[in-house]
């Protein structure tokens, strides 16, 4: 980052408020409305001098209750849809439509950052995180500065920020994108969740391109049906302007739904469907990665990846199709793919010199767990041992299905806790085990404590076995009864391997 960029980051731009507020329906106000603002946030802890505090009331808290905190931190204005209190320490306006006000203020205050860089959105049930890392690497290999926003964190072009949401709300998104622009980013690759699309968190963003990975039942506790879940995903493609690009997976039936929703140019990719615009053909796979051919326009070319899992081939094909269409050379695509040696919590190896393989994976749906197991099944000269659980206060219908899939495809299964949240961990485990076929129940153990479950699996693992620890991936916490405590599967594995005498850590962190 050069000195000019540093100065721009250090000195926030003051944006005039009157033209923005004039477009909103204001039904009440208090105090003298400030002329300018330097930022906007819904989180009072993130308020800086000159900020607008957007006080939104939710199921658990009233935004108005945090006005004193916002005031102490330097907020100049409060925007809310709630009735204003009689006494308020800073100027405030009450608007009829809070979401509309938040979107308008966020884009204006941060000067439409999505129009000042090339924004790529990736959506789908599985593969979003992998695609953001791969595509960012390809852009960098082509000499383009690129960042990412997603489940594992936010990269704004040199600054890494831990993530609280896969896709933050529009005020935070605009701030992140603005920071990326000021840091010199040309491209931003962003995971776009179905929750974000359904709740309007990405409203008004200008996407240069959008990619669709796949769709399988997930978040049905929120969306209700798979059809509604798919409809939420399709909103990303409906939002694309005519000069944008959509890249969709036509191996997945919902790929055509996304393609039909787009009003712009659509490119298809596939591994099974050879009628796709870009076809990936697997040549070789192992625990060290794989080789495959990409065939689109012109001669096919070979790509090597160090990522584990056949499902990554489709993710790489999506990223290659997107990058090639935006003018990236084949050579840069090859270099960018090869440069990604691991993705946090996505079939991530933990190697302390032990004679068996340990992989940490985020798979937490029936489809992703099945693909993770399938991707490792043929590589094991020994047994495949799977440790997993299911999150509490989430879609319960997937629990028996995941129990069945694990029991039918692995040699040994240890069912344990994931993030129980507000539910009884033993009750969650019982629902998982209810899906295990009777003839496979002898292959399934239950250990409620996740560390104890991991320790148990490491103790029984033998030479040439593969141990797949699934569900939490990159997460660094475990949530039980509303309390989060530090817990990282990768760190726990290293600690327990050390107790067993394996101490030479060869695997590093990834960002």
Buried (B, 14 or more C-beta within 10 A) or exposed (E): BEEEBEEBBEEBBBBEBEEBBEEBEBEEBBBEBBEBBBBBBBBBEBBEEBBBBBBBBEEEEEBBEBBEBBBEBBBBBBBBBBEBBEEBBBBBBBBEEBBBBBBBBBBBBBEBBBBBBBBBBBBBBBBBBBBBBBBBBBBBBBEBBBBBBBBBBBBBBBBEEEBEBBBBBBBBBBBBBBBBBBBBBBBBBBBBBBBBBBBBBBBBBBBBBBBBBBBBBBBBEBBEEBEBBBBBBBBBBBBBEEEBBBBBBBBBEBBBBBBEBBEBBBBBBBBEBEEBBBBBBEEEBEBEBBBBBBBBEEEEBEBEBBBBBBBBBBBBBBBBBBBBBBEBEBEBBBBBBBBBBBBBBBBBBBBBEBEBBBBBBBBBBBBBBBBBBBBBBEBBEBBBBBBBBBBBEBBBEBBBBBBBBBBBBBBBBBBBBBBBBEBEBEEBBBBBBEBBEEEBEEBBBBBBEBBBBBBBBBEBBEEEBBBBBBBBBBBBEBBBEEEEEEBBBBEBBBBBBEEEEBEEEEBEEBE
